[in-house]
Amino acid sequence: MASDLPAVTELGMPRVVAENFLGVSGPAGLPPQVVDTLHRAMTEVMERPDLKARLDELAIAQRALSQPRFAVFVRRQVGDWGPR
């Protein structure tokens, strides 16, 4: 623990929200049918009861996003956390 480091709220940033995320990305121009196939496969895996139970045990929240919503989310993350 880094108890000698100030919290972000103490640095004057009370509205900072940081979250980890895991997603699958591919190269630009990936054919839509490939994107759809990957999305369906990932959705199937993430719905497995054993995986859901394990993620719950680890206190990992799941949030499935469509490809367009995930792209927006990643762009926002890059904008929020990327170089200024």
PDB file with one MODEL, atoms N, CA, C and O in Angstrom:
MODEL        1
ATOM      1  N   MET A   1       0.837  -1.176   0.000  1.00  0.00           N
ATOM      2  CA  MET A   1       0.000   0.000   0.000  1.00  0.00           C
ATOM      3  C   MET A   1       0.884   1.241   0.000  1.00  0.00           C
ATOM      4  O   MET A   1       1.951   1.255   0.613  1.00  0.00           O
ATOM      5  N   ALA A   2       0.441   2.259  -0.676  1.00  0.00           N
ATOM      6  CA  ALA A   2       1.212   3.493  -0.780  1.00  0.00           C
ATOM      7  C   ALA A   2       0.532   4.579   0.049  1.00  0.00           C
ATOM      8  O   ALA A   2       0.011   5.555  -0.490  1.00  0.00           O
ATOM      9  N   SER A   3       0.545   4.394   1.363  1.00  0.00           N
ATOM     10  CA  SER A   3      -0.191   5.319   2.243  1.00  0.00           C
ATOM     11  C   SER A   3       0.377   6.730   2.249  1.00  0.00           C
ATOM     12  O   SER A   3      -0.302   7.665   2.673  1.00  0.00           O
ATOM     13  N   ASP A   4       1.609   6.897   1.786  1.00  0.00           N
ATOM     14  CA  ASP A   4       2.203   8.238   1.762  1.00  0.00           C
ATOM     15  C   ASP A   4       1.845   9.007   0.484  1.00  0.00           C
ATOM     16  O   ASP A   4       2.214  10.173   0.338  1.00  0.00           O
ATOM     17  N   LEU A   5       1.135   8.366  -0.431  1.00  0.00           N
ATOM     18  CA  LEU A   5       0.709   9.033  -1.660  1.00  0.00           C
ATOM     19  C   LEU A   5      -0.688   9.617  -1.476  1.00  0.00           C
ATOM     20  O   LEU A   5      -1.557   8.978  -0.884  1.00  0.00           O
ATOM     21  N   PRO A   6      -0.904  10.824  -1.981  1.00  0.00           N
ATOM     22  CA  PRO A   6      -2.244  11.414  -1.851  1.00  0.00           C
ATOM     23  C   PRO A   6      -3.250  10.716  -2.769  1.00  0.00           C
ATOM     24  O   PRO A   6      -2.895  10.220  -3.839  1.00  0.00           O
ATOM     25  N   ALA A   7      -4.491  10.689  -2.337  1.00  0.00           N
ATOM     26  CA  ALA A   7      -5.579  10.176  -3.170  1.00  0.00           C
ATOM     27  C   ALA A   7      -5.870  11.200  -4.259  1.00  0.00           C
ATOM     28  O   ALA A   7      -5.546  12.377  -4.106  1.00  0.00           O
ATOM     29  N   VAL A   8      -6.473  10.765  -5.347  1.00  0.00           N
ATOM     30  CA  VAL A   8      -6.764  11.704  -6.435  1.00  0.00           C
ATOM     31  C   VAL A   8      -7.702  12.814  -5.970  1.00  0.00           C
ATOM     32  O   VAL A   8      -7.610  13.939  -6.460  1.00  0.00           O
ATOM     33  N   THR A   9      -8.602  12.517  -5.032  1.00  0.00           N
ATOM     34  CA  THR A   9      -9.477  13.576  -4.509  1.00  0.00           C
ATOM     35  C   THR A   9      -8.664  14.630  -3.771  1.00  0.00           C
ATOM     36  O   THR A   9      -9.000  15.813  -3.806  1.00  0.00           O
ATOM     37  N   GLU A  10      -7.591  14.203  -3.101  1.00  0.00           N
ATOM     38  CA  GLU A  10      -6.727  15.152  -2.400  1.00  0.00           C
ATOM     39  C   GLU A  10      -5.896  15.984  -3.366  1.00  0.00           C
ATOM     40  O   GLU A  10      -5.359  17.024  -2.986  1.00  0.00           O
ATOM     41  N   LEU A  11      -5.788  15.536  -4.601  1.00  0.00           N
ATOM     42  CA  LEU A  11      -5.056  16.280  -5.629  1.00  0.00           C
ATOM     43  C   LEU A  11      -5.973  17.217  -6.405  1.00  0.00           C
ATOM     44  O   LEU A  11      -5.551  17.837  -7.381  1.00  0.00           O
ATOM     45  N   GLY A  12      -7.222  17.321  -5.975  1.00  0.00           N
ATOM     46  CA  GLY A  12      -8.158  18.243  -6.617  1.00  0.00           C
ATOM     47  C   GLY A  12      -8.919  17.643  -7.784  1.00  0.00           C
ATOM     48  O   GLY A  12      -9.415  18.374  -8.641  1.00  0.00           O
ATOM     49  N   MET A  13      -9.019  16.327  -7.830  1.00  0.00           N
ATOM     50  CA  MET A  13      -9.753  15.667  -8.909  1.00  0.00           C
ATOM     51  C   MET A  13     -10.846  14.765  -8.321  1.00  0.00           C
ATOM     52  O   MET A  13     -10.746  13.540  -8.398  1.00  0.00           O
ATOM     53  N   PRO A  14     -11.893  15.370  -7.732  1.00  0.00           N
ATOM     54  CA  PRO A  14     -12.908  14.571  -7.045  1.00  0.00           C
ATOM     55  C   PRO A  14     -13.786  13.725  -7.961  1.00  0.00           C
ATOM     56  O   PRO A  14     -14.458  12.808  -7.490  1.00  0.00           O
ATOM     57  N   ARG A  15     -13.792  14.011  -9.246  1.00  0.00           N
ATOM     58  CA  ARG A  15     -14.685  13.291 -10.147  1.00  0.00           C
ATOM     59  C   ARG A  15     -13.991  12.220 -10.986  1.00  0.00           C
ATOM     60  O   ARG A  15     -14.592  11.677 -11.912  1.00  0.00           O
ATOM     61  N   VAL A  16     -12.742  11.915 -10.675  1.00  0.00           N
ATOM     62  CA  VAL A  16     -12.009  10.909 -11.438  1.00  0.00           C
ATOM     63  C   VAL A  16     -12.632   9.535 -11.201  1.00  0.00           C
ATOM     64  O   VAL A  16     -12.864   9.123 -10.065  1.00  0.00           O
ATOM     65  N   VAL A  17     -12.890   8.853 -12.288  1.00  0.00           N
ATOM     66  CA  VAL A  17     -13.372   7.474 -12.216  1.00  0.00           C
ATOM     67  C   VAL A  17     -12.431   6.634 -13.060  1.00  0.00           C
ATOM     68  O   VAL A  17     -12.270   6.879 -14.255  1.00  0.00           O
ATOM     69  N   ALA A  18     -11.822   5.659 -12.445  1.00  0.00           N
ATOM     70  CA  ALA A  18     -10.909   4.774 -13.167  1.00  0.00           C
ATOM     71  C   ALA A  18     -11.456   3.358 -13.086  1.00  0.00           C
ATOM     72  O   ALA A  18     -11.823   2.880 -12.013  1.00  0.00           O
ATOM     73  N   GLU A  19     -11.503   2.709 -14.214  1.00  0.00           N
ATOM     74  CA  GLU A  19     -11.950   1.326 -14.224  1.00  0.00           C
ATOM     75  C   GLU A  19     -11.088   0.530 -15.176  1.00  0.00           C
ATOM     76  O   GLU A  19     -10.680   1.015 -16.231  1.00  0.00           O
ATOM     77  N   ASN A  20     -10.823  -0.687 -14.786  1.00  0.00           N
ATOM     78  CA  ASN A  20     -10.102  -1.605 -15.660  1.00  0.00           C
ATOM     79  C   ASN A  20     -11.111  -2.245 -16.591  1.00  0.00           C
ATOM     80  O   ASN A  20     -12.286  -2.383 -16.251  1.00  0.00           O
ATOM     81  N   PHE A  21     -10.657  -2.627 -17.742  1.00  0.00           N
ATOM     82  CA  PHE A  21     -11.558  -3.325 -18.649  1.00  0.00           C
ATOM     83  C   PHE A  21     -10.763  -4.298 -19.500  1.00  0.00           C
ATOM     84  O   PHE A  21      -9.555  -4.160 -19.696  1.00  0.00           O
ATOM     85  N   LEU A  22     -11.479  -5.271 -19.987  1.00  0.00           N
ATOM     86  CA  LEU A  22     -10.892  -6.256 -20.871  1.00  0.00           C
ATOM     87  C   LEU A  22     -11.801  -6.365 -22.076  1.00  0.00           C
ATOM     88  O   LEU A  22     -13.015  -6.505 -21.930  1.00  0.00           O
ATOM     89  N   GLY A  23     -11.243  -6.304 -23.230  1.00  0.00           N
ATOM     90  CA  GLY A  23     -12.015  -6.431 -24.455  1.00  0.00           C
ATOM     91  C   GLY A  23     -11.154  -7.032 -25.544  1.00  0.00           C
ATOM     92  O   GLY A  23      -9.940  -7.170 -25.396  1.00  0.00           O
ATOM     93  N   VAL A  24     -11.785  -7.379 -26.610  1.00  0.00           N
ATOM     94  CA  VAL A  24     -11.079  -7.942 -27.753  1.00  0.00           C
ATOM     95  C   VAL A  24     -11.139  -6.926 -28.884  1.00  0.00           C
ATOM     96  O   VAL A  24     -12.210  -6.417 -29.216  1.00  0.00           O
ATOM     97  N   SER A  25      -9.997  -6.636 -29.468  1.00  0.00           N
ATOM     98  CA  SER A  25      -9.924  -5.686 -30.571  1.00  0.00           C
ATOM     99  C   SER A  25      -9.240  -6.352 -31.755  1.00  0.00           C
ATOM    100  O   SER A  25      -8.492  -7.317 -31.598  1.00  0.00           O
ATOM    101  N   GLY A  26      -9.504  -5.829 -32.917  1.00  0.00           N
ATOM    102  CA  GLY A  26      -8.866  -6.335 -34.122  1.00  0.00           C
ATOM    103  C   GLY A  26      -8.361  -5.167 -34.949  1.00  0.00           C
ATOM    104  O   GLY A  26      -8.564  -4.008 -34.587  1.00  0.00           O
ATOM    105  N   PRO A  27      -7.718  -5.465 -36.034  1.00  0.00           N
ATOM    106  CA  PRO A  27      -7.196  -4.398 -36.888  1.00  0.00           C
ATOM    107  C   PRO A  27      -8.329  -3.617 -37.562  1.00  0.00           C
ATOM    108  O   PRO A  27      -9.430  -4.133 -37.754  1.00  0.00           O
ATOM    109  N   ALA A  28      -8.040  -2.391 -37.908  1.00  0.00           N
ATOM    110  CA  ALA A  28      -9.012  -1.575 -38.646  1.00  0.00           C
ATOM    111  C   ALA A  28      -9.384  -2.284 -39.942  1.00  0.00           C
ATOM    112  O   ALA A  28      -8.537  -2.906 -40.583  1.00  0.00           O
ATOM    113  N   GLY A  29     -10.638  -2.189 -40.318  1.00  0.00           N
ATOM    114  CA  GLY A  29     -11.078  -2.778 -41.573  1.00  0.00           C
ATOM    115  C   GLY A  29     -11.431  -4.250 -41.474  1.00  0.00           C
ATOM    116  O   GLY A  29     -11.651  -4.904 -42.493  1.00  0.00           O
ATOM    117  N   LEU A  30     -11.486  -4.779 -40.259  1.00  0.00           N
ATOM    118  CA  LEU A  30     -11.867  -6.182 -40.084  1.00  0.00           C
ATOM    119  C   LEU A  30     -13.272  -6.376 -40.652  1.00  0.00           C
ATOM    120  O   LEU A  30     -14.168  -5.592 -40.338  1.00  0.00           O
ATOM    121  N   PRO A  31     -13.483  -7.385 -41.466  1.00  0.00           N
ATOM    122  CA  PRO A  31     -14.807  -7.585 -42.074  1.00  0.00           C
ATOM    123  C   PRO A  31     -15.897  -7.715 -41.007  1.00  0.00           C
ATOM    124  O   PRO A  31     -15.683  -8.372 -39.989  1.00  0.00           O
ATOM    125  N   PRO A  32     -17.056  -7.103 -41.227  1.00  0.00           N
ATOM    126  CA  PRO A  32     -18.139  -7.142 -40.243  1.00  0.00           C
ATOM    127  C   PRO A  32     -18.531  -8.557 -39.819  1.00  0.00           C
ATOM    128  O   PRO A  32     -18.876  -8.783 -38.660  1.00  0.00           O
ATOM    129  N   GLN A  33     -18.481  -9.506 -40.752  1.00  0.00           N
ATOM    130  CA  GLN A  33     -18.850 -10.873 -40.379  1.00  0.00           C
ATOM    131  C   GLN A  33     -17.857 -11.468 -39.378  1.00  0.00           C
ATOM    132  O   GLN A  33     -18.242 -12.273 -38.530  1.00  0.00           O
ATOM    133  N   VAL A  34     -16.596 -11.081 -39.468  1.00  0.00           N
ATOM    134  CA  VAL A  34     -15.592 -11.552 -38.505  1.00  0.00           C
ATOM    135  C   VAL A  34     -15.860 -10.904 -37.142  1.00  0.00           C
ATOM    136  O   VAL A  34     -15.810 -11.573 -36.110  1.00  0.00           O
ATOM    137  N   VAL A  35     -16.141  -9.607 -37.148  1.00  0.00           N
ATOM    138  CA  VAL A  35     -16.472  -8.901 -35.905  1.00  0.00           C
ATOM    139  C   VAL A  35     -17.679  -9.566 -35.246  1.00  0.00           C
ATOM    140  O   VAL A  35     -17.664  -9.824 -34.043  1.00  0.00           O
ATOM    141  N   ASP A  36     -18.712  -9.841 -36.021  1.00  0.00           N
ATOM    142  CA  ASP A  36     -19.921 -10.473 -35.483  1.00  0.00           C
ATOM    143  C   ASP A  36     -19.622 -11.860 -34.914  1.00  0.00           C
ATOM    144  O   ASP A  36     -20.119 -12.211 -33.844  1.00  0.00           O
ATOM    145  N   THR A  37     -18.819 -12.642 -35.618  1.00  0.00           N
ATOM    146  CA  THR A  37     -18.468 -13.982 -35.150  1.00  0.00           C
ATOM    147  C   THR A  37     -17.707 -13.912 -33.835  1.00  0.00           C
ATOM    148  O   THR A  37     -18.007 -14.657 -32.901  1.00  0.00           O
ATOM    149  N   LEU A  38     -16.733 -13.030 -33.758  1.00  0.00           N
ATOM    150  CA  LEU A  38     -15.965 -12.881 -32.515  1.00  0.00           C
ATOM    151  C   LEU A  38     -16.851 -12.408 -31.372  1.00  0.00           C
ATOM    152  O   LEU A  38     -16.741 -12.891 -30.245  1.00  0.00           O
ATOM    153  N   HIS A  39     -17.729 -11.459 -31.675  1.00  0.00           N
ATOM    154  CA  HIS A  39     -18.623 -10.935 -30.630  1.00  0.00           C
ATOM    155  C   HIS A  39     -19.544 -12.042 -30.106  1.00  0.00           C
ATOM    156  O   HIS A  39     -19.728 -12.178 -28.896  1.00  0.00           O
ATOM    157  N   ARG A  40     -20.110 -12.817 -31.003  1.00  0.00           N
ATOM    158  CA  ARG A  40     -20.987 -13.921 -30.583  1.00  0.00           C
ATOM    159  C   ARG A  40     -20.223 -14.932 -29.729  1.00  0.00           C
ATOM    160  O   ARG A  40     -20.723 -15.389 -28.701  1.00  0.00           O
ATOM    161  N   ALA A  41     -19.021 -15.275 -30.157  1.00  0.00           N
ATOM    162  CA  ALA A  41     -18.212 -16.245 -29.413  1.00  0.00           C
ATOM    163  C   ALA A  41     -17.863 -15.726 -28.015  1.00  0.00           C
ATOM    164  O   ALA A  41     -17.962 -16.461 -27.033  1.00  0.00           O
ATOM    165  N   MET A  42     -17.460 -14.475 -27.934  1.00  0.00           N
ATOM    166  CA  MET A  42     -17.122 -13.897 -26.629  1.00  0.00           C
ATOM    167  C   MET A  42     -18.351 -13.821 -25.733  1.00  0.00           C
ATOM    168  O   MET A  42     -18.265 -14.076 -24.532  1.00  0.00           O
ATOM    169  N   THR A  43     -19.485 -13.473 -26.311  1.00  0.00           N
ATOM    170  CA  THR A  43     -20.721 -13.396 -25.531  1.00  0.00           C
ATOM    171  C   THR A  43     -21.084 -14.774 -24.978  1.00  0.00           C
ATOM    172  O   THR A  43     -21.476 -14.895 -23.817  1.00  0.00           O
ATOM    173  N   GLU A  44     -20.956 -15.806 -25.802  1.00  0.00           N
ATOM    174  CA  GLU A  44     -21.226 -17.180 -25.354  1.00  0.00           C
ATOM    175  C   GLU A  44     -20.329 -17.562 -24.183  1.00  0.00           C
ATOM    176  O   GLU A  44     -20.799 -18.100 -23.180  1.00  0.00           O
ATOM    177  N   VAL A  45     -19.056 -17.285 -24.315  1.00  0.00           N
ATOM    178  CA  VAL A  45     -18.105 -17.643 -23.263  1.00  0.00           C
ATOM    179  C   VAL A  45     -18.430 -16.885 -21.976  1.00  0.00           C
ATOM    180  O   VAL A  45     -18.432 -17.467 -20.891  1.00  0.00           O
ATOM    181  N   MET A  46     -18.701 -15.605 -22.100  1.00  0.00           N
ATOM    182  CA  MET A  46     -18.966 -14.789 -20.914  1.00  0.00           C
ATOM    183  C   MET A  46     -20.270 -15.158 -20.221  1.00  0.00           C
ATOM    184  O   MET A  46     -20.477 -14.790 -19.064  1.00  0.00           O
ATOM    185  N   GLU A  47     -21.147 -15.875 -20.902  1.00  0.00           N
ATOM    186  CA  GLU A  47     -22.415 -16.315 -20.306  1.00  0.00           C
ATOM    187  C   GLU A  47     -22.311 -17.678 -19.627  1.00  0.00           C
ATOM    188  O   GLU A  47     -23.276 -18.132 -19.012  1.00  0.00           O
ATOM    189  N   ARG A  48     -21.166 -18.331 -19.726  1.00  0.00           N
ATOM    190  CA  ARG A  48     -21.010 -19.642 -19.094  1.00  0.00           C
ATOM    191  C   ARG A  48     -21.165 -19.516 -17.580  1.00  0.00           C
ATOM    192  O   ARG A  48     -20.511 -18.675 -16.962  1.00  0.00           O
ATOM    193  N   PRO A  49     -22.016 -20.336 -16.979  1.00  0.00           N
ATOM    194  CA  PRO A  49     -22.232 -20.244 -15.531  1.00  0.00           C
ATOM    195  C   PRO A  49     -20.952 -20.397 -14.710  1.00  0.00           C
ATOM    196  O   PRO A  49     -20.782 -19.705 -13.707  1.00  0.00           O
ATOM    197  N   ASP A  50     -20.053 -21.288 -15.117  1.00  0.00           N
ATOM    198  CA  ASP A  50     -18.817 -21.468 -14.351  1.00  0.00           C
ATOM    199  C   ASP A  50     -17.934 -20.227 -14.409  1.00  0.00           C
ATOM    200  O   ASP A  50     -17.304 -19.866 -13.415  1.00  0.00           O
ATOM    201  N   LEU A  51     -17.884 -19.574 -15.567  1.00  0.00           N
ATOM    202  CA  LEU A  51     -17.081 -18.358 -15.687  1.00  0.00           C
ATOM    203  C   LEU A  51     -17.724 -17.213 -14.912  1.00  0.00           C
ATOM    204  O   LEU A  51     -17.038 -16.462 -14.218  1.00  0.00           O
ATOM    205  N   LYS A  52     -19.038 -17.083 -15.033  1.00  0.00           N
ATOM    206  CA  LYS A  52     -19.733 -16.031 -14.280  1.00  0.00           C
ATOM    207  C   LYS A  52     -19.513 -16.206 -12.781  1.00  0.00           C
ATOM    208  O   LYS A  52     -19.279 -15.230 -12.067  1.00  0.00           O
ATOM    209  N   ALA A  53     -19.586 -17.450 -12.302  1.00  0.00           N
ATOM    210  CA  ALA A  53     -19.381 -17.718 -10.881  1.00  0.00           C
ATOM    211  C   ALA A  53     -17.964 -17.341 -10.456  1.00  0.00           C
ATOM    212  O   ALA A  53     -17.760 -16.746  -9.398  1.00  0.00           O
ATOM    213  N   ARG A  54     -16.999 -17.690 -11.284  1.00  0.00           N
ATOM    214  CA  ARG A  54     -15.600 -17.375 -10.947  1.00  0.00           C
ATOM    215  C   ARG A  54     -15.364 -15.873 -10.937  1.00  0.00           C
ATOM    216  O   ARG A  54     -14.690 -15.359 -10.044  1.00  0.00           O
ATOM    217  N   LEU A  55     -15.907 -15.170 -11.910  1.00  0.00           N
ATOM    218  CA  LEU A  55     -15.747 -13.717 -11.936  1.00  0.00           C
ATOM    219  C   LEU A  55     -16.423 -13.077 -10.726  1.00  0.00           C
ATOM    220  O   LEU A  55     -15.909 -12.108 -10.167  1.00  0.00           O
ATOM    221  N   ASP A  56     -17.572 -13.614 -10.320  1.00  0.00           N
ATOM    222  CA  ASP A  56     -18.240 -13.120  -9.109  1.00  0.00           C
ATOM    223  C   ASP A  56     -17.355 -13.337  -7.883  1.00  0.00           C
ATOM    224  O   ASP A  56     -17.233 -12.451  -7.037  1.00  0.00           O
ATOM    225  N   GLU A  57     -16.735 -14.523  -7.788  1.00  0.00           N
ATOM    226  CA  GLU A  57     -15.830 -14.807  -6.672  1.00  0.00           C
ATOM    227  C   GLU A  57     -14.694 -13.796  -6.603  1.00  0.00           C
ATOM    228  O   GLU A  57     -14.249 -13.421  -5.519  1.00  0.00           O
ATOM    229  N   LEU A  58     -14.235 -13.362  -7.760  1.00  0.00           N
ATOM    230  CA  LEU A  58     -13.129 -12.401  -7.836  1.00  0.00           C
ATOM    231  C   LEU A  58     -13.606 -10.951  -7.784  1.00  0.00           C
ATOM    232  O   LEU A  58     -12.801 -10.025  -7.896  1.00  0.00           O
ATOM    233  N   ALA A  59     -14.903 -10.756  -7.617  1.00  0.00           N
ATOM    234  CA  ALA A  59     -15.514  -9.417  -7.572  1.00  0.00           C
ATOM    235  C   ALA A  59     -15.250  -8.642  -8.863  1.00  0.00           C
ATOM    236  O   ALA A  59     -15.000  -7.437  -8.845  1.00  0.00           O
ATOM    237  N   ILE A  60     -15.312  -9.364  -9.982  1.00  0.00           N
ATOM    238  CA  ILE A  60     -15.135  -8.734 -11.292  1.00  0.00           C
ATOM    239  C   ILE A  60     -16.510  -8.577 -11.917  1.00  0.00           C
ATOM    240  O   ILE A  60     -17.188  -9.559 -12.219  1.00  0.00           O
ATOM    241  N   ALA A  61     -16.907  -7.333 -12.107  1.00  0.00           N
ATOM    242  CA  ALA A  61     -18.213  -7.044 -12.707  1.00  0.00           C
ATOM    243  C   ALA A  61     -18.130  -7.219 -14.215  1.00  0.00           C
ATOM    244  O   ALA A  61     -17.129  -6.870 -14.841  1.00  0.00           O
ATOM    245  N   GLN A  62     -19.173  -7.754 -14.775  1.00  0.00           N
ATOM    246  CA  GLN A  62     -19.233  -7.924 -16.226  1.00  0.00           C
ATOM    247  C   GLN A  62     -20.162  -6.874 -16.822  1.00  0.00           C
ATOM    248  O   GLN A  62     -21.203  -6.539 -16.257  1.00  0.00           O
ATOM    249  N   ARG A  63     -19.762  -6.377 -17.959  1.00  0.00           N
ATOM    250  CA  ARG A  63     -20.625  -5.454 -18.692  1.00  0.00           C
ATOM    251  C   ARG A  63     -20.387  -5.709 -20.173  1.00  0.00           C
ATOM    252  O   ARG A  63     -19.357  -5.319 -20.724  1.00  0.00           O
ATOM    253  N   ALA A  64     -21.332  -6.356 -20.798  1.00  0.00           N
ATOM    254  CA  ALA A  64     -21.203  -6.654 -22.225  1.00  0.00           C
ATOM    255  C   ALA A  64     -21.593  -5.411 -23.028  1.00  0.00           C
ATOM    256  O   ALA A  64     -22.622  -4.787 -22.770  1.00  0.00           O
ATOM    257  N   LEU A  65     -20.767  -5.070 -23.987  1.00  0.00           N
ATOM    258  CA  LEU A  65     -21.035  -3.930 -24.858  1.00  0.00           C
ATOM    259  C   LEU A  65     -21.053  -4.391 -26.307  1.00  0.00           C
ATOM    260  O   LEU A  65     -20.334  -5.316 -26.685  1.00  0.00           O
ATOM    261  N   SER A  66     -21.862  -3.752 -27.095  1.00  0.00           N
ATOM    262  CA  SER A  66     -21.827  -4.002 -28.534  1.00  0.00           C
ATOM    263  C   SER A  66     -20.510  -3.451 -29.077  1.00  0.00           C
ATOM    264  O   SER A  66     -19.837  -2.661 -28.414  1.00  0.00           O
ATOM    265  N   GLN A  67     -20.153  -3.873 -30.277  1.00  0.00           N
ATOM    266  CA  GLN A  67     -18.905  -3.388 -30.870  1.00  0.00           C
ATOM    267  C   GLN A  67     -18.893  -1.861 -30.980  1.00  0.00           C
ATOM    268  O   GLN A  67     -17.891  -1.248 -30.614  1.00  0.00           O
ATOM    269  N   PRO A  68     -19.958  -1.221 -31.466  1.00  0.00           N
ATOM    270  CA  PRO A  68     -19.920   0.241 -31.548  1.00  0.00           C
ATOM    271  C   PRO A  68     -19.787   0.910 -30.173  1.00  0.00           C
ATOM    272  O   PRO A  68     -19.056   1.891 -30.031  1.00  0.00           O
ATOM    273  N   ARG A  69     -20.482   0.388 -29.171  1.00  0.00           N
ATOM    274  CA  ARG A  69     -20.385   0.986 -27.825  1.00  0.00           C
ATOM    275  C   ARG A  69     -19.001   0.756 -27.227  1.00  0.00           C
ATOM    276  O   ARG A  69     -18.475   1.628 -26.534  1.00  0.00           O
ATOM    277  N   PHE A  70     -18.400  -0.420 -27.488  1.00  0.00           N
ATOM    278  CA  PHE A  70     -17.056  -0.676 -26.993  1.00  0.00           C
ATOM    279  C   PHE A  70     -16.054   0.270 -27.648  1.00  0.00           C
ATOM    280  O   PHE A  70     -15.151   0.778 -26.982  1.00  0.00           O
ATOM    281  N   ALA A  71     -16.208   0.507 -28.942  1.00  0.00           N
ATOM    282  CA  ALA A  71     -15.307   1.435 -29.650  1.00  0.00           C
ATOM    283  C   ALA A  71     -15.400   2.838 -29.045  1.00  0.00           C
ATOM    284  O   ALA A  71     -14.382   3.505 -28.863  1.00  0.00           O
ATOM    285  N   VAL A  72     -16.609   3.282 -28.737  1.00  0.00           N
ATOM    286  CA  VAL A  72     -16.791   4.597 -28.108  1.00  0.00           C
ATOM    287  C   VAL A  72     -16.130   4.609 -26.731  1.00  0.00           C
ATOM    288  O   VAL A  72     -15.446   5.566 -26.371  1.00  0.00           O
ATOM    289  N   PHE A  73     -16.341   3.537 -25.962  1.00  0.00           N
ATOM    290  CA  PHE A  73     -15.749   3.429 -24.631  1.00  0.00           C
ATOM    291  C   PHE A  73     -14.225   3.510 -24.708  1.00  0.00           C
ATOM    292  O   PHE A  73     -13.608   4.245 -23.937  1.00  0.00           O
ATOM    293  N   VAL A  74     -13.613   2.764 -25.630  1.00  0.00           N
ATOM    294  CA  VAL A  74     -12.153   2.771 -25.755  1.00  0.00           C
ATOM    295  C   VAL A  74     -11.666   4.157 -26.174  1.00  0.00           C
ATOM    296  O   VAL A  74     -10.685   4.660 -25.625  1.00  0.00           O
ATOM    297  N   ARG A  75     -12.339   4.774 -27.136  1.00  0.00           N
ATOM    298  CA  ARG A  75     -11.941   6.133 -27.544  1.00  0.00           C
ATOM    299  C   ARG A  75     -11.993   7.097 -26.363  1.00  0.00           C
ATOM    300  O   ARG A  75     -11.105   7.932 -26.195  1.00  0.00           O
ATOM    301  N   ARG A  76     -13.027   6.979 -25.555  1.00  0.00           N
ATOM    302  CA  ARG A  76     -13.164   7.851 -24.381  1.00  0.00           C
ATOM    303  C   ARG A  76     -12.026   7.575 -23.384  1.00  0.00           C
ATOM    304  O   ARG A  76     -11.464   8.506 -22.808  1.00  0.00           O
ATOM    305  N   GLN A  77     -11.690   6.293 -23.186  1.00  0.00           N
ATOM    306  CA  GLN A  77     -10.602   5.953 -22.272  1.00  0.00           C
ATOM    307  C   GLN A  77      -9.268   6.546 -22.766  1.00  0.00           C
ATOM    308  O   GLN A  77      -8.498   7.110 -21.988  1.00  0.00           O
ATOM    309  N   VAL A  78      -9.024   6.406 -24.046  1.00  0.00           N
ATOM    310  CA  VAL A  78      -7.785   6.960 -24.622  1.00  0.00           C
ATOM    311  C   VAL A  78      -7.761   8.484 -24.431  1.00  0.00           C
ATOM    312  O   VAL A  78      -6.732   9.058 -24.075  1.00  0.00           O
ATOM    313  N   GLY A  79      -8.901   9.122 -24.672  1.00  0.00           N
ATOM    314  CA  GLY A  79      -8.972  10.567 -24.489  1.00  0.00           C
ATOM    315  C   GLY A  79      -8.771  10.987 -23.042  1.00  0.00           C
ATOM    316  O   GLY A  79      -8.126  11.997 -22.762  1.00  0.00           O
ATOM    317  N   ASP A  80      -9.330  10.200 -22.123  1.00  0.00           N
ATOM    318  CA  ASP A  80      -9.229  10.538 -20.704  1.00  0.00           C
ATOM    319  C   ASP A  80      -7.831  10.256 -20.133  1.00  0.00           C
ATOM    320  O   ASP A  80      -7.337  11.007 -19.292  1.00  0.00           O
ATOM    321  N   TRP A  81      -7.198   9.167 -20.597  1.00  0.00           N
ATOM    322  CA  TRP A  81      -5.967   8.719 -19.980  1.00  0.00           C
ATOM    323  C   TRP A  81      -4.732   8.853 -20.879  1.00  0.00           C
ATOM    324  O   TRP A  81      -3.609   8.666 -20.412  1.00  0.00           O
ATOM    325  N   GLY A  82      -4.928   9.172 -22.149  1.00  0.00           N
ATOM    326  CA  GLY A  82      -3.801   9.281 -23.063  1.00  0.00           C
ATOM    327  C   GLY A  82      -2.992  10.547 -22.835  1.00  0.00           C
ATOM    328  O   GLY A  82      -3.330  11.371 -21.985  1.00  0.00           O
ATOM    329  N   PRO A  83      -1.928  10.688 -23.599  1.00  0.00           N
ATOM    330  CA  PRO A  83      -1.084  11.886 -23.466  1.00  0.00           C
ATOM    331  C   PRO A  83      -1.881  13.149 -23.748  1.00  0.00           C
ATOM    332  O   PRO A  83      -2.805  13.155 -24.562  1.00  0.00           O
ATOM    333  N   ARG A  84      -1.518  14.176 -23.083  1.00  0.00           N
ATOM    334  CA  ARG A  84      -2.184  15.490 -23.251  1.00  0.00           C
ATOM    335  C   ARG A  84      -1.299  16.410 -24.043  1.00  0.00           C
ATOM    336  O   ARG A  84      -1.669  17.557 -24.295  1.00  0.00           O
TER     337      ARG A  84
ENDMDL
END
